[in-house]
Amino acid sequence: MRTLVIGGGHNGLVAGVHLARAGVDVTVLEAADTPGGCVWTQTLPDGSVIERGAVDHGGIAEVAAELGLAGFGLQYAERDRLSAMRFGDGRSRAFEVSAERTAQSLGADGPAYLDLARKAAAFFGVLDSFARPPTPTELAAALHRVPGGDATFRMLLSPAEAVLERTLTDPHTRAALALHAAHAQIPPWAAGSGMFALLLPGSHGAPAIRPVGGSGALVDALVAALGAAGGGLRTGAKAASLTRTPAGFTLTLADGEQLTADRVVSTLDVRRTVALLTDPPEALRTAAAQAVSGRLNVCELTVSVTGVALPDDVGGPTGPVCFVQDGLDDLRRGFGDVLAGRLPASPWAMVAGGGTGVWLSSVVPLRRADGPWTPELEHAAALRVLTTADRILGTDLARGDVTVTGPASWAARLHGDGNPNHLDLGVDQLLGWRPPGIAAPGTPLPGLYLAGSGVHPGGGLSGVSGRAAARALLADDGRAPRTGVWTRARDEVAALWAGLRAYRATRGTP
């Protein structure tokens, strides 16, 4: 069986490794000159190494261990602190890997925070109990049978701001959790953003890790694992059209070359996948028409700076991500500015050591009200972010050498609209509704599977959708590894146990 994987981001590479190890003849095709997608480490002419994409890897730790990537040179540095938040008035908040230690630092809000962490663990445990990503309606039905489940589901439909206001009293602690939630690029005042208020409280106990040598080490390890298993990788291979044939598929590249395959895994979002198909099924057309990207006009701005360093109390290349925000209401006003096509009046940012320099991430409008993005406008937006970070951290980052990845840069890198999440993370496109209307990773077109950021869990760095697509393909073709039965049994027992733990945890939820 020959399989083509369209897209060489981390999900495409994860899928490729799984398939190659199961004996599938697999080739991963990447349109860019280098693989990795949003996992993007670049070496500058002067030898400096900068991060232009993701930096924290806690979400992919499980998949990396499962694939044995340590055997291909991948090493992670672990830390005790998940993240830290600093505000313009000099206040700060710290969140440790231990929920108990974190609660001790939050004063009177400590017990309420622990309760929120318990509810978050229970909620994610319920999600784990499903064999496939549940739709929100399926999740609501499952939660309805659990004491306190209706309140939990109401929490998911609420704005993140409302969840935090109902739970915590300290404005700085509420602002800290909202700042972390906003990393999903959904305004915390938006309905259905409540799930993201649970992300930080639900992260306790998971590893806080960053790869030694930069995020590119993950890509290098995945490429090495793919080659060792007999899989192939081609860069500079942009897909132009995909045709279903009686024998399988014909994929035409931008240069006119035609490749044949029995199966195809697409890590593009459902809209771009359907645009490739010469005759897509009606259900796929409908899913593509319902998928939405850029509704709230939010895009990521990543800034890499060399020639400067972060102070020791902020953290070096293996230190925690530090969120900085000037005023406590900056998120509320800033997302309104972005929706209107303007830069936030007071930008906020994530700051971390990245490569041999400093990495920052903020948000800007995907579409400017005053015209298209240019490299000069991206650079000017970056300087505004650096100025805010310098004022709060007492640094001088703005004097360093700056490399910017903004909406235009992301669009060129990802060959899309500039949204690294592929689709908005709105409640109508989450869980089993990501993408809307079809039960991914399979599709209504036999032999075609979806992975990537446009498929649950969406966004972030986890590799889960790549693994799920590979497993679905192997199960459909009867090519699962010999240990597949035991693996499925183990997974089913683990899911059952996770569901039982979740039920026990939520029994006392008011």
N, C-alpha and C positions, 0 to 999 in steps of 0.2 A: 504494500500500500504506500503510495507516494502522497505526502502531505506538504502543502505550502502554508507557511505562516506569514501573513502580511503585517509587517510592522516589527521592528527589532528593538522596541522598548523592553523594559524589564519583564513585562507580562508575556510578550512574544518569545523572549529567550527562555523564560521559565517553562512555557508550553513546549518549546522545542526540545528542551532537555528531557522532560517527562516522556515525550513521544519517542525520541531517539533511544532512550533507555528501554523502551518497550519493543524495540525492533522496527520501528517505523522509519521509512526513508523520508526524512524531513529536511526542508530547507527554509530558513528564516530570511525574509526579504525586507531590507530596510532602505527607505528612500534617501535618507541622509548619507553623508560620507562616513559617519561613525554610528555605531549602535548605541542604545541607551535611552533615547527619547528624553524624558524629563530627568533622568539620572545622567547628569551632564557635568563631567569634570574636564576642564580645559587647561592645557599647558601653554603659557604665553611665550613669546619669543625670548624673553629674558630668563626663562626657566621657572617662573612663578607658576604655581598650580592654583587654580581657582575653581570654586563650585558655582555653577550657573543654574543648577536645578535643586533636587532634594538633597538634604544633608543628614537628617536623622533616619535611622533604619529600624527602629523598634518594631514597626509593622511587618517587616519581612523576615524577622529573626526565625520564625517557625519554618518558613519555606526554605530559607538558606540552610538551616540545620538539616531539614529533610533531604535536601539535594546534596548534602555533604560538601558544601562549597568551601569549607575550611581546607579540604584536601586540594583545592585549586587556588590556594593563596589568600583566601578571604579571611581577614582577622578583624574582630570588632573590639573596640575599647568600651567598657561598661562604666557607668557612673551611678551615683546614688541619687542625683537630683534630676527629676524630669524636666523642669523648667523653672524660670524665675520671671517675675514681672516687676518693672520699675515705672514709676509715674513721675510726672513733671513736678509734683509737690514734694518729692524726696521720699515718698512712701514706697514700700516694696512688699512683695509676697513671694514665698518660695514653696515649691511643690516637690516633695521627695518621692522616691519610689515607694516608700512606706506610707500608706494612708494614715497610720496612727501618728507617725512623726509629723506629718503635714498638719494634721488636726491639732496637735499640741501647739503649733506655731500660730494658729488662727484664733486663739483666744475664745471668746464667747461663742463664735461660730463653729468651733471645733466639732461638737457633737452633731450639729446639723450637716456639716460637711461629711462626716463619717456616714451619716444616714444617706446622703446623696450618693456617696461612693458605693454603699451597699445596694441601693436601688439601681445604680448604673450596672454593677456586676450582675444583678438579677436580670436586668433587661437584656444585656448581651448574652447571658446564659440561656435565656429563652430563644434568642436568635440562633444560638449554636445548636439548639435541640431540633431544628428543622433540617431535613436532609438536603434541601435546596433553599435558596433565599426566598422567604415568604413575602408575599405582597402585603402592603399595609392592612388590607382587609383580612387576610389570613392571620396576620399578627394580632389584629384586634380580636378576632374570634378566639385565638389561643389565650390571650391575656384576660378575656372575659371570664374564663374558667378559673382564674387565679385570684385569690383575695387581694384587693388593691390593684388589680390589673386594669380596671377602667381608668383609675387615676393615673396609672403609668402611661396608658395610651393617650390620655388627655395631655399629659406632659409632652409627648412627642409632637402633638398637633399645635402646641402653644409656641409662641416666640421664646427664644432662649432667654431673653430679658425677663419675661414673665416667670419662667421657671426659677431663675436665680432670685428674683425679688420675693417670690413666695417662700424661698428656702433660707436665704442668708440675710443678715442684717447689715453687715459691714459693707459700705459702698466700694471700698478698694478691693475686697475679696470678690464681690460681685463683678466688678470691672475686670478683674484678673481672669475669671472664668469666661466672661463674655469675650475677652480678647483672644483667648485660646479657641473658643468656639468660632470666632470670626475667621480663623484660618481656613475654614471650609468655604470661604468666599461667599457666604450667605449672611446678609445683615442679621444681627441678633434680634432686631425688631420684626423680622419677617415671620409670618405664620408658618409653622412646620419646621422651624429651626431648633425646636426644643431638644431633639436628639443630640445636637452638637454641644449643648450645655452639659451633657453627660460624658463627653469624650475625655476630658481631663480627669474627673473623678473616677472614670472607669479604666484609667490607664495604670493605676497603682498595681504593683506586683509584676507588671510586664517589664522586660528589660529596656533600659534606656541606653542605647548603643549608637555608636558612629563608627564607620569602617576606618581602619588604619590605612592611611595613604589617600583618603578621599573616596567619594562615592563611586568613582570610576573603578575602584577595586571590585565592587559588586559586578559591574558589567564585564570586567575582564574575567572574573571567575565563572560567570555564566557562559561566556563565549568559550572558555577553555573546557567547561563541562560539556557543552554542546558538541564541540569537536571530538572530545574523548569518547563520547557515546556514538559517534558516527554521523552526527548531524552536520548540516552545512549552514553557512551564513553568507549572504551577499549584500553588500552595501551599494548605494547609488542605484538601487533597483526599485524605481517607483512604479506602482501598479497603475495602469490606465483603464483597464476594463476586465471584467470577469464574466465568462459565459458558461452556463451549465450545458454539458453535452451528454449524450447517452453513455459515454465511457467515464464521465466525471466532470472535470472543469478545465477550461482553457483560460489562463491568465495572460493578458497582453501587457507588457511593460511599456513605459513611456517612449523607449527607443524602438519599439516595434517588435521586440523579441517576444515569442510566445512560449509559455511553459504549460505543461499538462500536469494534472494532479487528480488523485481519487478523492481527496479531502482538502478543505481549506479552512484555516483558522484566521479570522480577521481581527486584529487589535485596533482597527479604526472604529470610530463611533458608528452607530447604526445608520446615520444619514449618509456618511461618506461610503460606507459599505454598500448601501443600496444604490448610490450614484455610480458605483463601479459595475453593478450587475446590468447585463444587457436586457434581461427579462425577469425582474424580481417578482416573487409572489405578492399577491395583494396584501397579505398580512404584514409582510416586510415593508411594503410601501406605506401602509398605515402607520406602522411603528416609526418609520423615519419622519413622516409628516407630523406625528405627535411629539417627537423628541425636540427639546428646546435647549439652546445654548445661548447665553448672553442676555437672557431676559432682564436681569438686574444690572447689566452693563459692567460687570466686574471682571477684571483681569489681574493676574499676578505681575508684579514688578520685582525682579530679582537683581540685586546690586552686589557685585564682587569688588573688593578693594584690596589692593596690595600696597606694600610700603608702609603699612600701619599695623598696629596690634591692639587687641583688646586688653584692658587691665585685668590683673589676676583675679579680682573679685567678680568679674563677669564670666571669665572662662576662656580657655584657649581652644585649640582644635578638637579637644575631647570634652569640653565643658558643656553645660546645659544651654539650651536655647533660651535666650533672654528676650522677653517681649517688652517693648517700650511704648509708652503712650503718655502724652502730655496731660490732657484734661480727661476727666472721667466720662464726659459726654462726647468725646471725639468720635467714637464709633457711630453713634446715632447720627451725628451731623455729617460725618465723613462719607458714610454709605449713601446718604442723600445727595451729597455732591457728586459722587461717582455715578449714581443713577441719572443725574442731570448732565453727565458728560464732562464734569469738571474734576480737577485734582482735589483731593481732600484738603480742606483749609489747614488742618493740623494732622499730618499723616502719622500713622503708627507703624511699627515694624517688628519683625522677628530678627534677632541678631545672634550670630554664632561664629565661632572660628570655622573657616572653610578653606581647606588646602593650606597654602602658606600665607593666607590673608584673612579677610573678614567677609562674611556672607550676611546679607540682609534680604528680607522679603517683605513687601508691602502690597497694597492694591491700588490700582488706577483704573480709570474708565476704559473699557474695551474699545469703545468708540467715543472720540472726543467731540464735543459740541462745536468746536472751532475748526474742525478739519482733520485730516488724517494724521496719524503718528509719523514722526520722522526720527532718525537717530538723535538729532539735536534735541527734540522734545523729550525723548526718553531720558537723555542725559540730564536735562533740566529737572525732570521729575525725580530722578535719582538724587540729585543734590538737595532737594527739599527733604527727602527722607533722611539723608545723612546729617543734615543740619539739625533735625529734630533729635536724632539718636545722639549726636554729639552733645546737645544741650542737656539731655537727661543723664547720659552716662559719664559726662565729663571727659569725653574723648575728642580727637581731632581727625575723625575718619575722612572728612571732606577734603583734606589735603592729599590723600592717597591717590593712586592710579585706579580709575574707576572703569569697570566693564558692566554694561547694563543689558539686561534681557527683559524687554517690555513687550507689549502687545504685538508690534510688528515683528520683533525678533522671534517670539514664540510661534507666531503664524508661519514664519519661514521654517523654523526648526521642526514643527509638528505637521506642517502641510495642512493646517486647518484654520480655524477662525481665531486662534490665539488663546483658547481656553484649555489649559492643561488638564482640566477635569473632563474634557470632551463634551459632557452634557452638564447642565446646571444640577446642583445637589439639592434641588427643591423636593418637597415631600412627595410630589407627583412623579418623581423620577428616582426614588430611592428603593432599596431592598429589591423585591421581585418585580418592581416596576422600573428597574433600570437595566435595559432600556424599556420604555413603555410598550405595553401591548404584546410582548412575546416573552416566552420563558427561556431566557438565555441561561447557559451558554449555547444550547441548541437553537436552531432556527426552523422556520417552516420550509426552508429549502434543504432537503436531505444532503448531508455531506458538508454543510457550511456551519461553522461555529463562531461565536463571538467571544472576545476577551478584551482586555484593556480597561482604561479608565471609564469607558462608557458603559461598563457592565458592573453589577454589584461585586465588591463593595463600593467601587467608584472613587476616583481620585486617590491621592496618597500613594504610598509605597508599600505594597503588601505581596504582590505576586499571586494573590488568591484567585483572581479571575483567570489568569493564565493556566494555573494548575487545574481549575475546574473545567476549562475547555478541553484540556488534554485528557482528563479522566472521562469526560462525557464522550469524546470521540472514541477512545479505546473501548469503553463499555459498549457503544453502538456497533463497533466493528468486531467485537469478540477478541480483541488483541490485548486485553489487560494482562499485566504481569501475573505469573503464577501465584504470587502472594496477594493477588487482588481480593480473593474471597476473605482472607484473614484481615486484610486492610479494611475492607468494607465492614466486617464484623466489629473490628476495633473501633472504627469511626462511629458505627451505630451505637455501641456501648458507651463511648465517650459522649455522644450527643444525648443519649438517654440520661446519663449521669449528670450532664450539664443542665438538662431540663429539670431533673429532680432537685438539684442544688438551687436552681432559680426559683422553683416552686416553694421550697423550704424558706428561702430568703425573703420571699414576698408575702409569706403568710401573715407576717406581723405588720405589713405595710398598711398604714391607716388610709 
